[in-house]
Amino acid sequence: MKFFSSEFMQKVKAHVKVWTRSLAAVSLVAMIVFGGAHEAFAKRSGGRIGGSSFSAPTRSAPSNSAYSGSSNGYYNNSGGGGFFFLPMFFGGGGGGLFTILLLVIVAGAIMQAFRGRGDGEGITGMASKVTVAKIQVGLLSSARSLQQELTRLALESDTSSVEGLATVTRETAISLMRHPEYWVYVSSANENTKFALAEQKFNSLVMSERSKLNEEVLSNVGGRVLQGKTAATLPSTVSLDLEAPSEYIVVTLLLAVAGDSLSKLPPLRSTADLQSALSAIGSVPADNLLAVEVLWEPQSDDYTLTTDEVLTIYPDLVRI
C-alpha cells in the first residue's frame, strides 16, 4: 500500500538535493573563514623561554679578609671586647662628655656596618645595582632556521636553574649572532635600578612584551614545559597568496643582570652595536643573571610576519 504518491516523493528528493547543496556551500564557507582565522592566528603565535632566580637565596660577594675569622666574624679584629671598655678610662671613670660622645660614635659606626652588610653586600643585596635590559631584533624570513633553533632550545633547556638560564641566554645570543645578514630591525632599552625594585620592573617589561603575542604555543619557564597546538599542526586549507608577503621574524631578549656588565648598554643603531650587545649578553656570568625571558614570533617556521605587522606590533623597532 502506497502512502505517498510518486509526485510527492519527487518533490521531496528535489528539496533534499537543494538542502544538501546549501549545506555543502555553508560548510565550504565555514572552512574558508575559520581556516583563514587559524592561519592568521598561527602567524601571531609565539614561543617563550625563561626563568628567574630573584626568590633564590642571597648570593654574597666574596668576604673581605677583615670580616673572616671566628664565629663572631665582623667584630673579631677589634681586639675582643676591650674596645668597648676603653672609653671608660677617660674622664675620670667614664662619666665625662668625651666618653659619651665616643660611645655614640662607636654605636653609630656599628649600626652603619650592620646596615651595609645586610642591604648592600653581595650581588643580591637590597641596595645592589641591577640592570634590566631589552634587546629586540627583527630578522628577514630567510632566517627561519632560527625559529627551529629556538624551538629546540625551548624543548631541551633546564630553566629551573641559574646555570640553565645562563645557557639559554648564551645560546640565544649565539643563534642571533650567526645570522647578521638577516638583521633588519632592532630596538633596545635598559634601566639601572636597585635589587629591591628590579623584579617588579623586569616583570612589568615581560608582561608588556608577552601581551603582544596572540598565544604562546610553546613555553619553557621555570622548568615547566607547555606545548600547545603549534602553527605547524594547524590545518592549512586556505591559500595566503592574496595576502601581503610575509617577511620577518621577531626575537626579544629580556634580562635582569646584577652588577655592571650591562649597565652601560648603549642604544642600538647599527649592526656593530647589535653585535657588541649580543656578545656582552652571551658573556654574562651565571652568578650575575637574575632573570631572563626569550620571546619569538611566529613560533613555527611555517610562518613569518609582514612588514605592517612588525611595525604595528613593535613600534620601537628601527631599521639598521
LUMTORVO-889990 format. One line per 2 residues: their letters; for each residue x, y, z of N, C-alpha, C, O. Coordinates in steps of 0.02 Angstrom, whole numbers, plus 50000, padded with zeros to 5 digits. Layout:
// residues N
A) X Y Z X Y Z X Y Z X Y Z | ...
***
This chain:
// residues 320
MK) 50042 49940 50000 50000 50000 50000 50044 50062 50000 50089 50068 50042 | 50032 50108 49954 50072 50168 49948 50041 50224 49989 49983 50241 49981
FF) 50084 50252 50033 50062 50308 50074 50074 50375 50040 50037 50423 50051 | 50127 50378 49996 50144 50441 49962 50145 50428 49887 50167 50376 49864
SS) 50122 50477 49851 50122 50471 49779 50192 50482 49752 50235 50510 49786 | 50204 50458 49691 50269 50466 49660 50285 50540 49649 50343 50560 49653
EF) 50235 50580 49636 50246 50651 49626 50271 50684 49690 50315 50727 49688 | 50242 50664 49747 50263 50691 49812 50335 50672 49827 50374 50713 49852
MQ) 50353 50610 49813 50420 50586 49826 50472 50623 49784 50527 50637 49808 | 50454 50639 49722 50500 50676 49679 50512 50746 49707 50569 50771 49704
KV) 50459 50777 49733 50467 50843 49763 50513 50840 49825 50554 50885 49835 | 50505 50788 49865 50547 50780 49924 50620 50772 49904 50665 50803 49934
KA) 50632 50730 49853 50701 50719 49830 50731 50785 49804 50790 50799 49816 | 50691 50824 49770 50716 50888 49744 50735 50935 49801 50787 50968 49798
HV) 50693 50937 49853 50709 50979 49911 50772 50955 49947 50812 50995 49970 | 50779 50890 49952 50838 50861 49986 50902 50881 49949 50952 50898 49980
KV) 50899 50879 49882 50958 50899 49842 50976 50972 49855 51034 50990 49862 | 50924 51015 49858 50936 51086 49870 50967 51096 49939 51015 51134 49947
WT) 50939 51061 49989 50965 51067 50058 51037 51042 50062 51079 51072 50096 | 51051 50988 50027 51119 50959 50027 51169 51008 49998 51223 51018 50025
RS) 51150 51039 49941 51194 51087 49910 51205 51148 49955 51261 51174 49960 | 51152 51170 49986 51157 51228 50031 51203 51213 50090 51244 51254 50110
LA) 51195 51152 50119 51237 51132 50175 51311 51128 50154 51355 51147 50192 | 51323 51102 50094 51391 51097 50069 51422 51166 50060 51480 51177 50076
AV) 51381 51213 50034 51405 51281 50024 51422 51314 50091 51473 51347 50098 | 51377 51305 50141 51389 51334 50207 51452 51304 50238 51492 51340 50268
SL) 51462 51239 50231 51521 51206 50258 51585 51232 50226 51635 51242 50259 | 51582 51243 50160 51640 51268 50124 51658 51338 50148 51717 51354 50159
VA) 51607 51380 50155 51619 51448 50180 51649 51447 50250 51695 51485 50265 | 51622 51403 50293 51648 51397 50361 51721 51376 50362 51761 51401 50401
MI) 51737 51328 50318 51807 51306 50313 51853 51362 50292 51908 51369 50318 | 51829 51402 50244 51870 51458 50220 51879 51510 50275 51935 51533 50288
VF) 51823 51528 50308 51826 51581 50359 51867 51559 50419 51914 51593 50439 | 51849 51500 50447 51885 51477 50507 51954 51452 50491 51999 51457 50533
GG) 51963 51424 50432 52030 51404 50412 52076 51464 50406 52133 51462 50428 | 52049 51518 50376 52089 51579 50371 52103 51608 50439 52158 51635 50451
AH) 52055 51603 50485 52067 51627 50553 52122 51588 50587 52164 51616 50622 | 52122 51521 50576 52175 51479 50604 52243 51500 50576 52292 51504 50614
EA) 52245 51515 50511 52309 51534 50481 52333 51599 50512 52392 51605 50531 | 52289 51649 50516 52309 51713 50544 52329 51707 50617 52376 51738 50639
FA) 52292 51665 50654 52307 51655 50725 52374 51621 50733 52413 51638 50777 | 52387 51572 50688 52451 51536 50692 52509 51583 50679 52562 51576 50709
KR) 52500 51629 50633 52554 51676 50616 52574 51718 50677 52633 51736 50683 | 52527 51733 50721 52541 51776 50778 52553 51736 50842 52554 51765 50896
SG) 52563 51671 50837 52578 51630 50895 52653 51628 50906 52691 51620 50859 | 52674 51634 50969 52745 51638 50983 52769 51586 51031 52731 51545 51056
GR) 52835 51588 51044 52867 51543 51091 52899 51584 51147 52911 51644 51141 | 52913 51549 51203 52939 51583 51262 52985 51536 51300 52969 51478 51312
IG) 53043 51562 51320 53090 51526 51363 53113 51573 51418 53126 51632 51404 | 53118 51549 51480 53145 51593 51531 53137 51567 51601 53116 51510 51613
GS) 53154 51610 51648 53150 51593 51718 53182 51649 51760 53209 51697 51733 | 53177 51641 51825 53201 51693 51870 53232 51662 51932 53210 51609 51955
SF) 53282 51696 51959 53312 51674 52022 53306 51730 52074 53344 51731 52123 | 53259 51775 52065 53250 51829 52113 53234 51803 52183 53256 51831 52233
SA) 53195 51749 52186 53175 51722 52251 53223 51671 52278 53211 51642 52331 | 53279 51659 52243 53329 51612 52267 53367 51642 52326 53365 51702 52336
PT) 53401 51599 52366 53441 51625 52422 53491 51677 52399 53517 51673 52344 | 53505 51725 52443 53551 51779 52426 53620 51753 52409 53648 51710 52444
RS) 53646 51778 52353 53714 51759 52332 53761 51814 52352 53757 51870 52326 | 53806 51800 52399 53850 51851 52427 53914 51856 52387 53937 51809 52355
AP) 53942 51916 52389 54007 51926 52360 54060 51895 52405 54045 51883 52464 | 54121 51882 52380 54173 51854 52422 54185 51897 52483 54186 51959 52479
SN) 54194 51865 52541 54202 51901 52603 54269 51937 52606 54319 51913 52581 | 54269 51996 52638 54330 52032 52649 54369 51999 52705 54339 51974 52753
SA) 54436 51998 52699 54476 51963 52748 54468 51993 52818 54478 51959 52868 | 54450 52057 52821 54441 52089 52886 54381 52062 52923 54375 52071 52983
YS) 54336 52028 52885 54275 52003 52916 54279 51929 52931 54231 51901 52958 | 54334 51896 52913 54339 51824 52923 54369 51809 52990 54399 51852 53022
GS) 54361 51747 53012 54390 51727 53075 54343 51683 53113 54317 51634 53086 | 54332 51699 53176 54290 51657 53219 54217 51668 53203 54200 51707 53158
SN) 54174 51635 53241 54102 51641 53230 54078 51711 53245 54023 51730 53224 | 54118 51751 53281 54098 51820 53293 54113 51865 53234 54092 51923 53233
GY) 54149 51838 53184 54159 51868 53119 54176 51942 53120 54234 51962 53127 | 54125 51981 53113 54133 52053 53099 54173 52089 53153 54210 52136 53137
YN) 54166 52069 53215 54198 52105 53270 54264 52074 53292 54296 52100 53338 | 54284 52020 53261 54341 51982 53286 54405 52022 53287 54445 52015 53332
NS) 54415 52065 53235 54477 52102 53230 54479 52165 53273 54527 52203 53270 | 54428 52176 53313 54427 52236 53355 54461 52225 53422 54461 52269 53465
GG) 54491 52166 53431 54527 52153 53492 54483 52130 53548 54491 52151 53605 | 54435 52086 53533 54390 52059 53584 54342 52113 53608 54322 52157 53569
GG) 54324 52109 53671 54276 52157 53698 54308 52218 53728 54273 52264 53749 | 54376 52221 53731 54410 52276 53763 54395 52343 53731 54398 52395 53765
FF) 54379 52344 53666 54367 52407 53631 54311 52446 53662 54313 52508 53665 | 54259 52409 53685 54201 52444 53713 54213 52471 53783 54178 52517 53805
FL) 54263 52444 53818 54275 52467 53886 54330 52520 53889 54341 52551 53941 | 54365 52530 53831 54418 52578 53830 54395 52648 53849 54431 52682 53887
PM) 54338 52673 53825 54317 52740 53842 54305 52750 53917 54306 52807 53941 | 54294 52696 53954 54278 52703 54024 54337 52730 54064 54328 52751 54121
FF) 54397 52730 54034 54455 52754 54071 54467 52828 54060 54512 52857 54090 | 54426 52858 54017 54434 52929 54005 54386 52969 54049 54332 52945 54066
GG) 54405 53028 54066 54360 53075 54101 54343 53054 54171 54289 53070 54196 | 54388 53018 54204 54376 53001 54274 54321 52950 54284 54271 52964 54316
GG) 54330 52890 54255 54282 52836 54266 54230 52832 54213 54184 52791 54219 | 54234 52873 54161 54189 52864 54105 54128 52907 54109 54083 52899 54068
GG) 54124 52952 54158 54064 52992 54162 54067 53057 54125 54019 53096 54124 | 54125 53071 54092 54133 53134 54057 54098 53137 53990 54076 53086 53963
LF) 54093 53197 53964 54060 53209 53899 54097 53174 53843 54066 53149 53796 | 54163 53171 53847 54202 53139 53794 54185 53065 53788 54179 53039 53732
TI) 54176 53033 53845 54158 52961 53844 54091 52950 53811 54084 52903 53771 | 54043 52992 53826 53976 52985 53797 53978 52995 53722 53947 52957 53684
LL) 54014 53046 53700 54019 53059 53628 54053 53002 53592 54032 52982 53537 | 54105 52975 53622 54141 52920 53591 54097 52858 53585 54100 52823 53535
LV) 54058 52845 53637 54012 52788 53634 53960 52796 53579 53943 52749 53544 | 53935 52858 53571 53886 52871 53518 53916 52859 53450 53884 52830 53406
IV) 53979 52881 53440 54013 52872 53376 54022 52798 53361 54011 52775 53305 | 54044 52760 53412 54055 52688 53403 53990 52653 53387 53988 52611 53342
AG) 53936 52670 53423 53872 52638 53411 53847 52654 53340 53819 52610 53306 | 53856 52716 53318 53835 52734 53250 53874 52696 53197 53845 52675 53147
AI) 53939 52688 53209 53980 52650 53161 53958 52578 53156 53955 52549 53102 | 53941 52548 53214 53919 52478 53214 53853 52471 53177 53844 52424 53138
MQ) 53806 52516 53189 53741 52513 53155 53748 52522 53080 53715 52489 53041 | 53792 52567 53060 53804 52579 52989 53833 52517 52956 53816 52499 52900
AF) 53879 52484 52993 53909 52423 52966 53857 52368 52958 53857 52333 52907 | 53813 52361 53007 53760 52311 53001 53714 52326 52943 53694 52281 52906
RG) 53697 52390 52934 53652 52409 52880 53684 52395 52812 53652 52369 52767 | 53747 52412 52806 53781 52400 52743 53789 52326 52728 53784 52305 52671
RG) 53801 52287 52781 53810 52215 52771 53745 52181 52753 53745 52133 52714 | 53689 52206 52780 53626 52174 52766 53595 52194 52701 53561 52154 52669
DG) 53607 52258 52678 53572 52283 52620 53616 52288 52558 53590 52282 52503 | 53680 52300 52565 53720 52316 52507 53771 52264 52488 53795 52266 52432
EG) 53788 52218 52533 53841 52171 52517 53815 52115 52474 53758 52093 52482 | 53855 52091 52427 53834 52037 52384 53797 52064 52323 53773 52121 52323
IT) 53792 52022 52272 53760 52044 52210 53685 52049 52216 53653 52080 52173 | 53656 52019 52268 53584 52024 52277 53565 52060 52341 53511 52049 52368
GM) 53609 52102 52366 53591 52145 52422 53537 52193 52400 53533 52211 52341 | 53494 52214 52446 53436 52255 52428 53456 52321 52395 53417 52350 52358
AS) 53517 52345 52409 53540 52408 52380 53588 52398 52322 53612 52447 52294 | 53602 52336 52304 53649 52324 52249 53617 52343 52182 53556 52346 52176
KV) 53659 52355 52133 53635 52380 52068 53617 52323 52022 53653 52273 52017 | 53561 52331 51987 53537 52282 51939 53519 52318 51874 53489 52372 51876
TV) 53537 52289 51818 53518 52316 51753 53462 52274 51724 53469 52213 51716 | 53407 52306 51707 53351 52273 51672 53354 52296 51599 53349 52355 51585
AK) 53364 52249 51554 53378 52266 51484 53332 52228 51436 53309 52173 51450 | 53321 52260 51378 53283 52229 51324 53320 52239 51258 53343 52294 51243
IQ) 53325 52185 51221 53351 52189 51152 53302 52152 51107 53284 52095 51120 | 53280 52186 51054 53230 52158 51008 53258 52161 50938 53284 52213 50916
VG) 53253 52106 50902 53282 52102 50835 53229 52078 50786 53196 52028 50798 | 53222 52114 50730 53180 52092 50675 53224 52065 50619 53267 52101 50594
LL) 53214 52002 50601 53256 51970 50550 53215 51952 50489 53154 51942 50493 | 53247 51949 50432 53215 51925 50371 53192 51853 50379 53221 51815 50417
SS) 53140 51835 50343 53113 51768 50348 53162 51714 50325 53151 51655 50339 | 53215 51734 50291 53266 51685 50271 53299 51653 50330 53331 51600 50324
AR) 53293 51683 50389 53323 51656 50450 53275 51609 50486 53274 51606 50547 | 53235 51571 50448 53187 51526 50480 53220 51471 50521 53189 51444 50566
SL) 53282 51455 50505 53317 51406 50546 53323 51430 50618 53330 51389 50664 | 53321 51496 50629 53324 51523 50696 53263 51502 50736 53268 51487 50796
QQ) 53205 51500 50704 53145 51476 50738 53153 51404 50761 53132 51386 50816 | 53183 51363 50719 53195 51294 50737 53244 51288 50795 53235 51247 50840
EL) 53296 51330 50795 53345 51328 50849 53313 51349 50915 53327 51319 50967 | 53270 51400 50914 53238 51422 50975 53187 51371 51000 53180 51361 51060
TR) 53153 51338 50953 53107 51284 50973 53144 51228 51007 53123 51202 51058 | 53200 51208 50978 53241 51155 51008 53265 51176 51077 53265 51137 51124
LA) 53286 51239 51084 53309 51265 51148 53253 51263 51200 53265 51247 51258 | 53192 51279 51179 53135 51278 51225 53120 51208 51248 53100 51198 51306
LE) 53127 51159 51205 53111 51090 51222 53165 51056 51264 53150 51010 51302 | 53227 51079 51259 53282 51043 51290 53313 51079 51350 53351 51047 51387
SD) 53300 51142 51361 53336 51181 51411 53309 51168 51482 53250 51154 51492 | 53354 51173 51530 53336 51171 51601 53328 51243 51625 53378 51277 51639
TS) 53267 51266 51630 53254 51335 51651 53240 51341 51725 53219 51393 51749 | 53252 51287 51762 53241 51288 51834 53304 51306 51873 53301 51313 51934
SV) 53360 51312 51840 53423 51327 51874 53456 51388 51842 53443 51405 51785 | 53498 51421 51881 53534 51480 51856 53580 51460 51799 53587 51497 51750
EG) 53612 51402 51805 53657 51379 51752 53618 51367 51687 53642 51383 51633 | 53558 51338 51693 53517 51327 51634 53495 51391 51601 53494 51396 51540
LA) 53477 51441 51642 53458 51506 51614 53517 51540 51580 53508 51574 51529 | 53576 51531 51608 53636 51560 51577 53648 51527 51509 53669 51560 51461
TV) 53635 51462 51504 53642 51427 51440 53592 51453 51389 53609 51463 51331 | 53530 51463 51411 53479 51491 51366 53501 51559 51340 53495 51573 51280
TR) 53525 51602 51384 53548 51668 51365 53605 51665 51314 53604 51699 51263 | 53653 51623 51330 53712 51617 51286 53693 51589 51218 53715 51615 51167
ET) 53654 51535 51217 53636 51503 51154 53591 51547 51111 53597 51547 51049 | 53547 51585 51142 53505 51632 51104 53548 51686 51072 53538 51703 51014
AI) 53594 51713 51111 53639 51765 51084 53680 51737 51026 53689 51770 50975 | 53705 51676 51034 53745 51645 50981 53703 51634 50918 53726 51646 50863
SL) 53642 51609 50927 53598 51596 50870 53585 51660 50831 53584 51659 50769 | 53574 51715 50866 53563 51779 50832 53627 51803 50798 53624 51831 50742
MR) 53684 51793 50829 53747 51816 50800 53766 51776 50738 53806 51800 50697 | 53737 51717 50730 53752 51677 50671 53717 51703 50608 53732 51681 50553
HP) 53669 51749 50616 53629 51771 50560 53632 51847 50551 53580 51878 50543 | 53691 51878 50551 53694 51952 50544 53668 51976 50477 53644 52033 50472
EY) 53672 51934 50426 53650 51955 50360 53574 51963 50356 53547 51991 50308 | 53538 51937 50407 53465 51941 50407 53439 51995 50454 53378 52006 50457
WV) 53482 52029 50491 53460 52082 50536 53433 52141 50496 53466 52167 50451 | 53373 52163 50513 53342 52220 50479 53321 52274 50529 53334 52333 50519
YV) 53288 52253 50583 53264 52300 50633 53293 52283 50701 53312 52226 50715 | 53298 52334 50743 53323 52323 50811 53295 52377 50857 53282 52433 50835
SS) 53286 52360 50920 53271 52410 50971 53302 52386 51037 53313 52326 51046 | 53316 52433 51080 53347 52415 51144 53326 52465 51197 53306 52521 51183
AN) 53330 52442 51259 53316 52485 51317 53349 52453 51377 53353 52392 51383 | 53373 52494 51422 53400 52468 51485 53391 52519 51540 53390 52580 51528
EN) 53384 52494 51600 53374 52537 51659 53413 52508 51717 53409 52449 51731 | 53452 52551 51749 53489 52531 51809 53447 52547 51870 53424 52603 51879
TK) 53437 52497 51912 53394 52505 51970 53422 52466 52029 53471 52429 52021 | 53391 52473 52086 53412 52434 52145 53380 52365 52143 53328 52355 52112
FA) 53412 52318 52177 53386 52250 52178 53315 52248 52204 53274 52208 52180 | 53300 52290 52254 53233 52289 52284 53178 52305 52234 53121 52284 52243
LA) 53195 52342 52180 53146 52362 52130 53152 52323 52065 53109 52327 52022 | 53206 52285 52058 53221 52254 51993 53169 52203 51972 53150 52201 51913
EQ) 53146 52161 52018 53099 52109 51999 53034 52139 51972 53007 52115 51922 | 53009 52190 52005 52948 52222 51982 52956 52252 51913 52913 52245 51870
KF) 53012 52286 51901 53024 52317 51836 53033 52263 51782 53008 52272 51726 | 53067 52209 51799 53076 52156 51750 53009 52123 51732 52994 52112 51674
NS) 52969 52108 51783 52904 52077 51771 52858 52122 51729 52821 52098 51687 | 52862 52186 51742 52821 52234 51702 52842 52233 51629 52800 52235 51585
LV) 52907 52229 51617 52932 52226 51548 52911 52162 51514 52893 52162 51456 | 52914 52107 51551 52894 52042 51523 52820 52042 51505 52802 52020 51451
MS) 52778 52068 51549 52707 52071 51535 52692 52112 51473 52650 52094 51432 | 52727 52168 51466 52717 52211 51408 52733 52175 51343 52697 52181 51294
ER) 52788 52137 51342 52808 52103 51281 52766 52041 51268 52750 52026 51210 | 52747 52005 51319 52706 51945 51310 52636 51963 51283 52607 51925 51246
SK) 52611 52021 51303 52545 52041 51281 52541 52054 51206 52487 52059 51178 | 52598 52058 51173 52599 52069 51100 52587 52005 51061 52575 52007 51001
LN) 52590 51948 51095 52578 51884 51062 52505 51864 51068 52474 51875 51120 | 52477 51835 51015 52409 51809 51020 52406 51750 51067 52357 51741 51104
EE) 52458 51708 51064 52460 51648 51105 52532 51624 51110 52571 51634 51064 | 52548 51592 51166 52613 51559 51173 52602 51484 51163 52580 51449 51208
VL) 52618 51461 51104 52605 51391 51088 52660 51344 51113 52651 51284 51114 | 52716 51373 51133 52770 51334 51162 52805 51377 51214 52826 51433 51200
SN) 52811 51350 51275 52845 51388 51328 52883 51340 51374 52861 51284 51387 | 52939 51364 51397 52979 51328 51447 53002 51380 51497 53052 51415 51485
VG) 52966 51386 51552 52980 51438 51601 52983 51407 51670 52937 51371 51691 | 53037 51420 51706 53044 51393 51774 53044 51318 51777 53024 51289 51828
GR) 53066 51285 51724 53069 51212 51723 53006 51178 51700 53002 51116 51700 | 52956 51216 51682 52892 51187 51660 52882 51199 51586 52880 51256 51563
VL) 52876 51144 51548 52868 51148 51475 52794 51139 51458 52763 51090 51479 | 52767 51186 51420 52698 51182 51396 52699 51188 51321 52726 51236 51293
QG) 52669 51140 51288 52668 51140 51215 52597 51132 51191 52565 51080 51202 | 52571 51184 51157 52504 51181 51131 52502 51158 51059 52550 51127 51035
KT) 52448 51172 51026 52440 51154 50956 52478 51205 50914 52451 51259 50900 | 52538 51189 50895 52581 51238 50861 52554 51253 50792 52513 51217 50764
AA) 52579 51308 50764 52557 51330 50698 52569 51277 50645 52530 51271 50598 | 52622 51239 50652 52639 51189 50601 52587 51134 50598 52582 51101 50546
TL) 52549 51123 50652 52500 51069 50652 52429 51092 50635 52384 51052 50629 | 52420 51158 50628 52353 51183 50612 52335 51167 50540 52380 51167 50497
PS) 52271 51154 50525 52251 51138 50456 52264 51196 50409 52248 51253 50424 | 52293 51181 50352 52308 51232 50303 52263 51222 50242 52282 51187 50195
TV) 52204 51252 50244 52154 51240 50191 52145 51300 50146 52109 51297 50096 | 52179 51356 50163 52168 51417 50125 52235 51444 50101 52283 51446 50139
SL) 52237 51464 50039 52298 51494 50013 52304 51566 50037 52255 51602 50041 | 52366 51586 50054 52378 51654 50076 52408 51697 50021 52437 51749 50035
DL) 52401 51676 49958 52433 51711 49903 52408 51782 49895 52445 51825 49871 | 52345 51794 49916 52317 51861 49907 52337 51908 49963 52324 51968 49958
EA) 52368 51882 50017 52389 51924 50072 52456 51957 50056 52491 51938 50010 | 52473 52007 50096 52538 52038 50089 52593 51987 50103 52584 51945 50147
PS) 52648 51990 50068 52701 51940 50077 52729 51943 50148 52742 51996 50175 | 52738 51884 50178 52766 51879 50245 52842 51883 50240 52872 51853 50196
EY) 52872 51922 50285 52943 51936 50277 52986 51928 50339 53047 51918 50332 | 52958 51932 50399 53001 51942 50457 52987 51894 50515 52934 51864 50520
IV) 53039 51888 50558 53036 51853 50622 53060 51903 50674 53106 51941 50661 | 53029 51903 50733 53050 51949 50786 53070 51909 50848 53033 51866 50870
VT) 53129 51924 50874 53155 51891 50934 53167 51945 50987 53198 51996 50973 | 53144 51932 51048 53151 51979 51103 53188 51947 51161 53170 51893 51183
LL) 53240 51980 51186 53277 51957 51244 53267 52008 51300 53277 52068 51292 | 53245 51982 51358 53236 52024 51418 53280 51995 51473 53278 51935 51486
LA) 53318 52038 51506 53365 52014 51557 53365 52060 51618 53354 52120 51613 | 53378 52029 51676 53394 52066 51737 53462 52040 51760 53469 51981 51776
VA) 53511 52084 51762 53580 52064 51775 53608 52106 51832 53605 52167 51830 | 53636 52073 51882 53668 52108 51937 53737 52131 51917 53771 52100 51876
GD) 53758 52187 51946 53825 52212 51930 53825 52261 51873 53773 52290 51856 | 53884 52270 51843 53893 52322 51793 53901 52297 51721 53913 52336 51676
SL) 53894 52231 51710 53910 52204 51644 53866 52231 51588 53888 52236 51531 | 53803 52250 51604 53758 52278 51553 53735 52349 51570 53691 52376 51538
SK) 53765 52378 51622 53741 52443 51646 53752 52499 51596 53717 52550 51598 | 53800 52491 51551 53815 52544 51502 53797 52523 51431 53828 52545 51383
LP) 53747 52481 51425 53724 52458 51359 53698 52518 51320 53649 52549 51341 | 53729 52536 51263 53708 52596 51226 53647 52582 51182 53631 52524 51170
PL) 53613 52634 51159 53559 52624 51110 53587 52591 51047 53641 52609 51024 | 53550 52544 51020 53575 52506 50962 53550 52539 50898 53490 52547 50887
RS) 53598 52559 50856 53581 52594 50794 53617 52565 50734 53608 52589 50678 | 53656 52513 50743 53693 52483 50688 53705 52410 50701 53696 52385 50757
TA) 53727 52374 50649 53743 52303 50657 53802 52294 50705 53804 52245 50742 | 53848 52341 50704 53905 52337 50750 53882 52344 50823 53906 52309 50867
DL) 53834 52389 50835 53807 52397 50902 53773 52333 50925 53782 52311 50982 | 53733 52303 50880 53697 52242 50898 53746 52185 50910 53737 52146 50957
QS) 53797 52179 50869 53847 52127 50878 53880 52133 50946 53890 52083 50981 | 53898 52194 50965 53931 52205 51029 53884 52190 51087 53905 52160 51137
AL) 53820 52209 51081 53772 52197 51134 53759 52123 51144 53756 52098 51200 | 53752 52086 51089 53740 52014 51094 53800 51979 51125 53793 51931 51163
SA) 53860 52001 51108 53920 51973 51137 53922 51984 51212 53940 51940 51251 | 53902 52045 51234 53900 52060 51305 53849 52018 51341 53861 51994 51397
IG) 53790 52009 51310 53738 51968 51341 53759 51896 51348 53748 51864 51399 | 53790 51869 51295 53812 51800 51298 53867 51787 51347 53880 51730 51365
SV) 53901 51840 51370 53957 51834 51416 53938 51847 51489 53981 51845 51532 | 53874 51860 51503 53853 51873 51572 53865 51811 51615 53841 51757 51598
PA) 53901 51817 51671 53913 51759 51715 53847 51733 51744 53801 51772 51757 | 53844 51669 51753 53783 51638 51780 53765 51667 51849 53707 51676 51864
DN) 53816 51681 51890 53803 51707 51957 53772 51777 51956 53741 51797 52005 | 53779 51813 51901 53751 51881 51897 53683 51883 51863 53650 51934 51863
LL) 53663 51827 51833 53600 51826 51796 53542 51813 51843 53537 51759 51873 | 53499 51862 51851 53442 51857 51896 53379 51833 51862 53338 51798 51892
AV) 53370 51850 51799 53310 51829 51762 53322 51838 51688 53360 51882 51667 | 53288 51797 51648 53293 51803 51575 53228 51778 51545 53197 51731 51569
EV) 53207 51811 51492 53149 51789 51451 53169 51797 51378 53195 51849 51357 | 53156 51745 51339 53165 51747 51267 53097 51735 51235 53065 51684 51246
LW) 53074 51783 51195 53010 51778 51160 53024 51783 51085 53065 51822 51063 | 52988 51743 51047 52995 51749 50974 52929 51732 50941 52889 51692 50965
EP) 52918 51766 50885 52859 51752 50845 52873 51763 50771 52912 51807 50752 | 52840 51723 50730 52799 51665 50746 52843 51608 50773 52902 51603 50759
QS) 52811 51564 50813 52849 51508 50840 52864 51456 50787 52919 51428 50786 | 52817 51444 50742 52826 51394 50690 52864 51423 50631 52854 51481 50612
DD) 52908 51383 50602 52945 51406 50543 52903 51402 50480 52928 51416 50426 | 52839 51384 50486 52793 51386 50429 52768 51457 50416 52738 51471 50364
YT) 52779 51502 50463 52750 51569 50458 52802 51622 50474 52851 51610 50508 | 52790 51682 50448 52829 51741 50464 52780 51800 50469 52720 51792 50457
LT) 52806 51859 50485 52765 51919 50493 52774 51966 50435 52828 51970 50405 | 52721 52003 50418 52726 52053 50366 52758 52116 50393 52765 52125 50454
TD) 52778 52159 50348 52807 52223 50368 52758 52264 50410 52777 52293 50460 | 52695 52265 50389 52644 52303 50426 52636 52275 50496 52629 52313 50544
EV) 52635 52209 50503 52628 52178 50569 52687 52197 50614 52677 52214 50672 | 52747 52193 50587 52806 52208 50627 52804 52280 50652 52815 52292 50712
LT) 52790 52328 50608 52792 52398 50627 52733 52418 50671 52738 52466 50709 | 52678 52382 50665 52620 52397 50707 52628 52368 50777 52613 52402 50826
IY) 52650 52306 50781 52655 52272 50845 52717 52293 50884 52716 52296 50945 | 52770 52308 50847 52834 52327 50879 52856 52396 50854 52903 52402 50815
PD) 52822 52448 50877 52836 52516 50851 52904 52543 50870 52927 52591 50840 | 52938 52513 50919 53004 52538 50940 53060 52514 50894 53116 52540 50898
LV) 53046 52467 50850 53098 52441 50806 53120 52495 50756 53078 52531 50728 | 53185 52500 50746 53213 52546 50696 53256 52507 50647 53285 52456 50665
RI) 53258 52530 50587 53296 52495 50535 53371 52507 50543 53393 52563 50558 | 53410 52454 50533 53483 52461 50537 53515 52444 50471 53577 52447 50464
***
